[in-house]
Amino acid sequence: MLQAIVPQVKIKLNNTVCRCLIFVAATIFCACKTTGDQVKAAAQTTVPAVPTTGGGTGNAPDFSLVGFASQNGGTTGGQGGTTLTATNYTELKNYLESSTKMIVKVNTRIYNGVKGGSISVNSNKTLLGEGSGAFLDGVGLSINGKSNIIIQNIKITMSSITDTTDPAVYSPTGDEGRPQILVNGGDCISIFGSSSNVWIDHCEAYNIDPKVQTNQDLYDGLVDAKGASAYITISWCYFHDHHKCTLVGSSDSDNFDRKITFHHNYYSNITERAPSYRFGTAHVFNNYYKGVYGSGVNARMGAVIYVEKNYFDGCKDPITTKNSTSNGFWNVNNNVFDNCTGSQPTTSTSTAFTPAYNYTNVVTNYTDVKTVVMQYAGVGKL
């Protein structure tokens, strides 16, 4: 007897909205409806177990670079340069801010006290965590107008910044009348200016459970991208316990053709911005969203987002457009909505765009996304 591996979910199959039970062996039993509440058909459909290296049934994932960071000349970081290991904040800052092409390895906690720290990453750098111990504790990364950067296998939080007396560290009123951490703009990773070709992979970023720490402005983003930043891939990362995950575009006037790929990321206990995206183009595929309480993918100010084969689990407004003076648009394909509320579109509001890169080697069957992402996203998985 088949055993369902997830509760009843809503899936778009053959351009029809279906209520489905997903079983082992990638078998789906669906009740599909056309208009009103009348059921048009109920049929058992077996989804082929496509043998891909992207984490399809029975296959290990392919962690190679795909997405927009593979375009525009590609992203190689410090490949071919000097390799050094940083063991403290001063070393890490000196290495990453130098003009030398470099692979910088970290295998321990990097801490700069209760005031925290900010490192301006220079071009042609790879920051590579070894094992699962590379931890930037209260140390944020800033990428301003730089290019060809890889950040891989690194855990980051700003929650250890606790000094509330230094005006360079903390503001009691912030931008919106609420207390705010100022170090690195409150971001774990901030990408801005004309930065290009940045790959953030197998990282973990978090702060404090938003139900416990209720000030949405105390910290800013886990990974934010602004200005003319483009050709960015964010992959296999674990983002959790935070209010505002990823803001792309600082305001409704921050009008640039940003190009970012988000794939195989695990979003858990996030309030919103996963991502919130103004202008430009994005490809969001094979991500697993668990408990996103405000909104997930938010297309704004004419942004066009291809939202493909993601799994939304217990989320509010998984795919939406709000909070700006003009709407954004989405093209949707085979997303799973499991126990979600609000905006769960199964029809597109834009014409489809075909990514200019090949990603067939990494794509995961939508029935496997939850299992694969939970197993392989985050640090210590390479």
C-alpha positions in Angstrom: 0.0 0.0 0.0 1.3 3.5 -0.9 2.1 5.8 2.0 1.8 9.5 1.5 5.0 11.4 2.3 3.4 14.8 2.6 -0.2 16.0 3.4 -2.5 17.1 0.6 -0.9 19.9 -1.4 -1.9 22.1 -4.3 0.1 21.6 -7.5 -0.2 22.9 -11.0 -0.2 19.9 -13.4 -0.8 20.5 -17.1 -2.0 24.0 -16.4 -4.7 22.7 -14.0 -4.9 23.3 -10.3 -4.9 20.0 -8.5 -5.2 18.8 -4.9 -2.7 16.0 -4.5 -1.2 13.4 -2.2 2.4 12.7 -2.9 3.5 9.1 -2.2 6.8 7.3 -2.2 8.2 6.2 -5.6 7.2 9.7 -6.8 3.6 8.7 -7.2 0.9 11.4 -7.0 -2.8 11.0 -6.5 -4.6 14.1 -7.6 -8.1 15.6 -7.7 -8.2 18.3 -10.4 -10.8 21.0 -10.8 -11.6 23.4 -13.5 -14.3 25.8 -12.3 -16.0 26.3 -9.0 -15.8 23.3 -6.7 -16.6 20.7 -9.3 -14.0 18.0 -9.6 -13.2 17.3 -13.2 -11.1 14.2 -12.8 -9.3 12.1 -10.2 -6.4 10.0 -11.5 -3.2 8.5 -10.3 -0.2 9.9 -12.0 3.3 8.5 -11.7 6.0 11.2 -12.0 9.1 9.6 -13.6 12.2 9.4 -11.4 14.4 11.4 -13.8 18.0 10.5 -13.2 19.6 13.9 -12.6 22.7 14.8 -10.6 20.7 17.6 -9.0 19.3 15.5 -6.3 16.6 13.6 -8.1 15.5 10.2 -6.8 18.5 8.0 -6.1 21.2 10.6 -7.0 23.6 12.7 -5.1 23.4 16.5 -5.8 25.7 18.3 -8.2 27.1 21.3 -6.3 28.8 23.0 -9.2 28.1 26.7 -10.0 25.0 27.4 -12.1 22.9 30.5 -12.5 23.6 34.1 -13.2 27.0 34.0 -11.5 28.1 31.6 -14.2 27.4 34.3 -16.8 29.3 37.5 -17.6 32.6 35.8 -17.8 31.9 33.4 -14.9 32.9 33.4 -11.2 36.1 31.8 -10.1 37.0 33.8 -7.0 40.6 33.4 -5.8 41.3 30.4 -8.0 44.9 30.4 -9.1 46.0 32.8 -6.4 47.6 32.5 -3.0 45.9 30.2 -0.4 46.0 31.3 3.2 44.2 30.3 6.4 42.8 33.0 8.7 42.5 32.2 12.4 41.3 35.5 13.8 39.5 38.7 12.8 42.5 40.7 12.0 44.0 38.1 9.7 40.6 37.6 8.0 40.1 41.3 7.4 43.6 41.8 6.1 43.4 38.9 3.7 39.9 39.6 2.3 40.5 43.3 1.9 43.8 42.9 0.1 44.1 43.5 -3.6 45.8 40.0 -4.1 43.9 37.2 -5.7 43.4 34.8 -2.8 41.7 31.7 -1.4 41.1 32.4 2.3 40.3 29.3 4.4 38.6 29.4 7.8 38.0 26.5 10.1 37.2 28.2 13.4 35.1 30.9 15.1 36.0 34.5 14.0 34.9 37.0 16.7 35.6 40.7 17.3 33.9 41.2 20.6 30.5 42.7 21.5 31.0 45.6 19.0 31.2 43.2 16.1 33.0 43.9 12.9 32.7 44.5 9.2 35.0 43.3 6.4 35.0 44.8 2.9 35.7 41.9 0.6 37.8 42.8 -2.4 37.7 41.3 -5.9 39.0 37.9 -6.9 38.5 36.3 -3.5 37.3 32.9 -2.3 36.3 32.7 1.4 36.1 29.0 2.1 35.0 27.3 5.3 36.6 24.0 6.1 34.4 21.3 7.7 31.5 22.8 9.7 33.5 25.1 12.1 33.9 28.3 10.1 31.8 30.8 11.9 31.7 34.6 11.5 30.2 35.5 14.9 29.2 39.1 14.8 31.3 39.8 11.7 29.5 40.9 8.5 30.7 40.9 5.0 30.4 43.9 2.7 30.9 43.7 -1.1 30.8 47.2 -2.6 31.5 47.5 -6.3 33.7 44.4 -6.4 33.6 41.3 -8.6 34.5 37.7 -8.9 33.9 36.6 -5.3 32.9 33.3 -3.8 31.7 32.8 -0.2 31.3 29.2 0.6 30.6 27.0 3.6 30.5 29.9 6.1 28.1 30.4 9.1 27.3 34.0 9.9 25.2 35.8 12.6 25.1 39.4 13.8 23.2 38.4 17.0 26.3 38.5 19.2 26.7 42.2 18.7 25.4 43.4 22.1 27.1 46.8 22.7 24.3 49.4 23.0 26.5 52.3 24.1 28.6 52.9 21.1 26.7 55.1 18.5 28.8 53.5 15.7 27.4 50.1 16.7 23.8 50.7 17.8 21.1 53.3 17.3 18.2 53.4 19.8 15.9 54.9 17.2 17.3 53.6 13.8 15.6 54.6 10.5 12.1 53.8 11.6 12.1 54.8 15.3 13.2 51.3 16.4 16.5 50.2 17.8 19.0 49.1 15.1 22.4 47.4 14.8 24.6 49.6 12.6 27.6 47.4 12.0 27.7 46.3 8.3 24.4 48.0 7.9 22.9 45.3 10.1 23.4 42.8 7.3 25.2 39.4 7.5 26.2 39.9 3.8 25.6 43.1 1.9 26.2 43.4 -1.9 25.9 46.8 -3.4 27.4 49.4 -5.8 28.2 47.8 -9.2 29.3 44.4 -7.7 29.1 41.5 -10.1 29.8 37.8 -10.3 29.2 36.8 -6.7 28.5 33.2 -5.6 27.3 32.5 -2.1 27.0 28.8 -1.6 26.4 26.4 1.3 26.4 29.1 3.9 24.2 29.5 7.0 22.9 32.9 8.1 20.6 33.7 11.0 19.9 36.0 14.0 17.2 35.4 16.6 13.7 33.7 16.4 11.4 36.6 15.3 8.8 35.4 17.7 11.2 36.0 20.5 13.1 39.1 19.2 10.1 41.0 17.8 11.9 44.2 16.6 11.9 43.7 12.8 14.6 46.4 12.4 17.1 45.4 15.0 19.0 43.6 12.2 18.6 44.1 8.5 19.1 41.4 5.9 20.8 38.0 5.9 21.9 38.7 2.3 20.9 42.0 0.7 21.7 43.2 -2.9 21.3 46.8 -4.0 22.4 49.3 -6.6 23.7 47.9 -9.9 24.7 44.5 -8.4 24.2 41.7 -10.9 25.2 38.2 -11.9 24.8 36.7 -8.5 24.0 33.1 -7.5 22.8 32.1 -4.0 22.7 28.4 -3.6 22.4 25.6 -1.0 22.2 28.1 1.9 20.3 27.7 5.1 18.5 31.0 6.2 16.6 30.9 9.4 15.4 32.7 12.5 15.2 36.2 11.1 12.7 38.9 10.1 13.9 40.2 6.8 15.9 37.7 4.8 16.9 39.1 1.4 16.0 42.6 0.0 17.0 43.2 -3.6 16.7 46.9 -4.4 16.9 49.4 -1.6 13.8 51.4 -2.6 11.2 51.9 -5.3 13.7 54.2 -7.1 16.7 51.8 -7.0 16.1 50.9 -10.6 18.8 48.6 -12.0 18.7 45.4 -14.1 19.8 43.1 -11.3 20.2 39.4 -12.2 20.2 36.8 -9.3 19.6 33.1 -9.1 18.3 31.5 -5.9 18.4 27.7 -5.8 18.3 24.9 -3.3 18.1 27.2 -0.3 16.4 26.3 2.9 14.3 29.1 4.5 13.0 28.4 8.0 11.2 30.6 10.5 11.6 33.7 8.4 9.1 36.6 8.4 9.5 37.9 4.9 11.8 38.8 1.9 12.7 35.4 0.5 13.4 37.3 -1.6 11.7 40.7 -1.9 12.8 41.8 -5.3 12.6 45.2 -7.1 13.3 45.6 -10.8 15.5 43.2 -12.8 15.2 39.5 -13.3 15.5 36.5 -10.9 15.3 32.8 -11.2 14.1 31.1 -8.0 14.1 27.3 -8.2 14.2 24.2 -6.0 14.1 26.1 -2.7 12.3 24.8 0.4 10.3 27.2 2.5 9.3 26.1 6.0 7.3 28.6 8.1 7.6 31.9 6.2 5.1 34.0 8.0 4.8 37.3 6.2 5.6 36.7 2.5 8.0 34.5 0.5 8.8 35.5 -3.1 7.7 39.2 -3.5 8.0 40.6 -7.0 8.0 44.4 -7.0 8.5 47.4 -9.3 8.3 45.5 -12.5 10.7 42.7 -11.5 10.2 39.5 -13.4 10.8 36.3 -11.4 10.8 32.7 -12.7 9.5 30.7 -9.7 10.1 27.1 -10.5 9.8 23.8 -8.6 9.9 25.2 -5.1 8.3 23.6 -2.1 6.3 26.0 0.2 5.4 24.4 3.5 3.2 26.3 6.0 3.8 29.7 4.4 1.8 32.9 4.1 1.7 34.5 0.6 4.3 32.2 -0.8 4.4 34.2 -4.1 3.1 37.7 -4.1 3.5 41.3 -5.1 3.1 44.0 -2.5 4.7 46.9 -0.5 5.6 48.9 -3.6 4.0 51.5 -5.8 4.1 49.2 -8.8 3.6 45.4 -9.0 6.2 42.9 -10.1 5.5 39.8 -12.2 6.1 36.0 -12.0 6.2 33.1 -14.2 5.4 29.9 -12.2 6.1 26.3 -12.9 5.4 23.2 -10.8 5.6 24.7 -7.3 4.2 22.8 -4.3 2.0 24.7 -1.8 1.6 22.6 1.4 -0.7 24.0 4.1 -0.2 27.6 2.9 -2.4 30.6 3.0 -2.8 33.8 0.9 -1.3 34.2 -2.6 -0.5 30.8 -4.1 -0.5 31.5 -7.9 -0.6 28.6 -10.4 -0.9 30.9 -13.4 1.8 33.3 -14.6 1.5 37.1 -14.8 4.4 37.5 -17.2 5.7 35.8 -20.3 8.2 33.1 -19.6 11.8 33.9 -19.8 14.3 31.2 -20.5 17.5 31.5 -18.3 20.6 32.0 -20.5 22.4 29.3 -18.6 22.1 25.5 -18.5 21.0 24.2 -15.2 19.7 20.7 -16.1 22.6 19.2 -14.2 21.4 20.5 -10.8 17.6 20.7 -11.1 15.7 18.5 -8.6 12.3 17.0 -9.2 9.7 19.1 -7.3 8.6 16.0 -5.4 12.1 15.6 -3.9 12.9 19.3 -3.1 12.0 19.1 0.6 14.1 16.0 1.3 17.1 17.1 -0.8 17.3 20.7 0.4 16.9 19.8 4.1 19.7 17.2 3.7 22.2 19.2 1.8 21.7 22.9 2.4 24.0 24.7 4.8 27.5 24.3 6.2 29.4 21.1 6.4 27.7 19.5 3.4 30.3 19.9 0.8 
